[in-house]
Amino acid sequence: MTETMGRRERKKAQTRRALADAALALFTEKGFDNVGVREIAHAADVALSTLFQHFPSKEALVFDMDADLEAGLVAAVRDRPTGQSVLHALRDHLIAREQRRGTDDPARAAHVALVNSTPALREYARGMWLRHQDALAAAIAEAAGVSRDDPATTALARFALECPSLGRDGQDLRHLFDLLEHGWGDWLTDHERRPARPSQGTHQHLKEAEH
């Protein structure tokens, strides 16, 4: 029975992957609005009803890792090693995820370009990200032993989720999580003490004043 279930799950995963790959290829070639779900099912060699068993909408085909991403975020908080803080667990999870994806992955670049150029996908991505935020905030509240209604949990979840889009690499992510952990107060104070660098326009005015 276990072996049969294993084969069934592998088959489902293969079908899901084939559909997502076919969709991304077609969307990249023709544009999201110019491709129908029937064409995607045909390209993946499955029935249209099978497509909808795996994906509730055409937009969902572009975000095949939606459920895995959310599950990973929640697990990073709930299953973190004893003694590790929630922030450090999230930081390490997101850094590892970015490293696995790779910044020079052509498929990732195509996916990002497709989403950024398609209003319907940008809107779907925003809604998906908010769902992740709610799930992560609930896990943080549970870990902290506070009410889910505490706005601090939602704020922390939102800021943590935004970090990968703001950082260029693992070093940036560590710096951003350091700010989440210790706050911006000391960082601002330290930078306010430094002499401000003149802008390019300021340099030009100074040169003109010398003549």
C-alpha positions as CSV (number, residue, x, y, z in Angstrom):
1,M,0.0,0.0,0.0
2,T,2.8,2.4,0.9
3,E,4.6,1.7,-2.3
4,T,1.4,2.2,-4.3
5,M,0.8,5.6,-2.6
6,G,4.4,6.6,-3.3
7,R,4.0,5.9,-7.0
8,R,0.7,7.8,-7.0
9,E,2.2,10.8,-5.3
10,R,5.2,10.8,-7.7
11,K,2.9,10.7,-10.7
12,K,0.8,13.6,-9.3
13,A,4.0,15.6,-8.8
14,Q,5.2,14.8,-12.3
15,T,1.9,15.9,-13.8
16,R,1.9,19.1,-11.8
17,R,5.4,19.9,-12.9
18,A,4.7,19.1,-16.5
19,L,1.7,21.5,-16.4
20,A,3.6,24.3,-14.8
21,D,6.6,23.9,-17.2
22,A,4.3,23.9,-20.2
23,A,2.4,27.0,-18.9
24,L,5.6,29.0,-18.3
25,A,7.0,28.1,-21.8
26,L,3.7,29.1,-23.5
27,F,3.2,32.2,-21.5
28,T,6.8,33.3,-22.1
29,E,6.5,32.6,-25.9
30,K,3.0,34.1,-26.5
31,G,2.1,36.2,-23.5
32,F,-0.1,35.3,-20.6
33,D,-3.3,36.7,-22.1
34,N,-2.8,34.9,-25.4
35,V,-2.7,31.4,-24.0
36,G,-5.7,29.3,-22.8
37,V,-5.8,26.5,-20.3
38,R,-6.9,24.0,-23.0
39,E,-3.7,24.8,-24.9
40,I,-1.6,24.2,-21.7
41,A,-3.3,20.9,-21.0
42,H,-2.7,19.8,-24.6
43,A,1.0,20.8,-24.4
44,A,1.4,18.8,-21.2
45,D,-0.6,15.8,-22.7
46,V,-3.3,15.7,-20.0
47,A,-7.0,16.3,-19.9
48,L,-8.4,19.7,-19.1
49,S,-10.1,18.3,-16.1
50,T,-6.7,17.0,-14.8
51,L,-5.3,20.5,-15.1
52,F,-8.0,21.9,-12.9
53,Q,-7.5,19.1,-10.4
54,H,-4.0,20.5,-9.8
55,F,-4.5,24.2,-10.4
56,P,-7.7,26.2,-9.6
57,S,-6.9,29.0,-12.1
58,K,-4.6,29.9,-15.0
59,E,-2.7,32.3,-12.7
60,A,-2.0,29.5,-10.2
61,L,0.0,27.7,-12.9
62,V,2.6,30.4,-12.7
63,F,3.1,30.0,-9.0
64,D,3.5,26.2,-8.7
65,M,5.6,26.5,-5.5
66,D,2.9,28.5,-3.6
67,A,2.0,25.8,-1.2
68,D,5.6,24.6,-0.7
69,L,6.7,28.2,0.0
70,E,4.1,28.8,2.7
71,A,4.7,25.4,4.3
72,G,8.4,26.0,4.4
73,L,8.0,29.4,6.1
74,V,5.7,28.0,8.8
75,A,7.9,24.9,9.3
76,A,11.0,27.2,9.7
77,V,9.3,28.8,12.7
78,R,7.6,25.8,14.3
79,D,10.4,23.2,13.7
80,R,13.4,25.5,14.5
81,P,16.1,24.0,16.7
82,T,15.8,24.5,20.5
83,G,17.4,27.8,21.4
84,Q,17.2,29.4,17.9
85,S,15.2,32.6,17.6
86,V,12.3,33.0,15.2
87,L,14.1,35.7,13.4
88,H,17.3,33.6,12.9
89,A,15.2,30.7,11.8
90,L,13.4,32.8,9.2
91,R,16.6,34.4,8.1
92,D,18.4,31.1,7.6
93,H,15.4,29.6,5.8
94,L,15.1,32.5,3.3
95,I,18.9,32.6,2.7
96,A,18.9,28.9,1.9
97,R,15.9,29.3,-0.4
98,E,17.6,32.1,-2.3
99,Q,20.8,30.1,-2.7
100,R,18.8,27.1,-4.0
101,R,17.0,29.2,-6.6
102,G,20.2,30.9,-7.8
103,T,20.3,34.5,-9.0
104,D,21.4,33.5,-12.5
105,D,18.8,30.8,-13.1
106,P,17.2,31.5,-16.6
107,A,13.9,29.9,-15.6
108,R,13.7,32.2,-12.6
109,A,14.5,35.3,-14.8
110,A,11.8,34.3,-17.2
111,H,9.3,33.8,-14.4
112,V,10.1,37.2,-12.9
113,A,9.9,39.0,-16.2
114,L,6.5,37.3,-17.0
115,V,5.0,38.3,-13.6
116,N,6.3,41.9,-13.8
117,S,4.9,42.4,-17.3
118,T,1.5,40.9,-16.6
119,P,-1.0,43.0,-14.4
120,A,-3.1,39.9,-13.6
121,L,-0.1,38.0,-12.4
122,R,1.2,40.9,-10.3
123,E,-2.2,41.1,-8.6
124,Y,-2.3,37.4,-8.0
125,A,1.2,37.4,-6.6
126,R,0.2,40.2,-4.2
127,G,-2.7,38.2,-2.9
128,M,-0.6,35.1,-2.6
129,W,2.0,37.0,-0.6
130,L,-0.7,38.2,1.8
131,R,-1.8,34.7,2.4
132,H,1.7,33.7,3.2
133,Q,1.9,36.7,5.6
134,D,-1.2,35.5,7.5
135,A,0.1,32.0,7.8
136,L,3.5,33.2,9.0
137,A,2.0,35.7,11.4
138,A,0.0,32.9,13.0
139,A,3.1,30.7,13.4
140,I,5.0,33.7,14.9
141,A,2.1,34.4,17.4
142,E,2.1,30.7,18.4
143,A,5.9,30.7,18.9
144,A,5.7,33.9,21.0
145,G,2.7,32.9,23.0
146,V,0.7,36.0,22.0
147,S,-2.7,36.5,20.5
148,R,-2.9,36.2,16.7
149,D,-4.5,39.7,16.8
150,D,-1.3,41.3,18.1
151,P,-0.3,43.6,15.2
152,A,3.4,43.0,16.0
153,T,3.1,39.4,14.5
154,T,1.7,40.7,11.2
155,A,4.3,43.5,11.0
156,L,7.1,41.1,11.6
157,A,5.8,38.6,9.1
158,R,5.4,41.3,6.5
159,F,8.9,42.7,7.0
160,A,10.4,39.3,6.9
161,L,8.7,38.4,3.7
162,E,9.8,41.6,2.0
163,C,13.5,41.0,2.8
164,P,14.2,38.7,-0.1
165,S,12.9,41.3,-2.6
166,L,15.1,44.0,-1.1
167,G,18.3,42.1,-0.7
168,R,20.7,41.2,-3.5
169,D,22.4,38.2,-1.8
170,G,22.7,36.4,1.5
171,Q,24.9,39.2,3.0
172,D,22.1,41.7,2.3
173,L,19.5,39.4,3.9
174,R,21.6,39.0,7.0
175,H,21.9,42.8,7.3
176,L,18.2,43.3,6.9
177,F,17.4,40.7,9.5
178,D,19.9,42.4,11.8
179,L,17.9,45.6,11.4
180,L,14.7,43.6,12.2
181,E,16.3,42.2,15.3
182,H,18.0,45.4,16.7
183,G,16.0,48.1,15.1
184,W,16.8,51.1,12.9
185,G,17.5,53.5,15.8
186,D,21.2,52.7,16.3
187,W,21.8,52.4,12.5
188,L,20.3,55.8,11.9
189,T,22.2,57.4,14.8
190,D,25.5,55.9,13.5
191,H,24.9,57.3,10.0
192,E,23.7,60.6,11.2
193,R,27.0,61.2,12.9
194,R,28.9,60.7,9.7
195,P,29.5,63.8,7.4
196,A,27.0,63.8,4.6
197,R,28.5,63.0,1.2
198,P,28.0,65.9,-1.2
199,S,25.8,64.9,-4.2
200,Q,27.1,65.2,-7.7
201,G,25.2,68.5,-8.1
202,T,26.9,69.8,-4.9
203,H,30.3,69.0,-6.3
204,Q,29.5,70.9,-9.5
205,H,28.3,73.9,-7.6
206,L,31.5,73.9,-5.5
207,K,33.7,73.7,-8.7
208,E,31.8,76.6,-10.2
209,A,32.2,78.7,-7.0
210,E,36.0,78.2,-7.2
211,H,36.2,79.8,-10.6
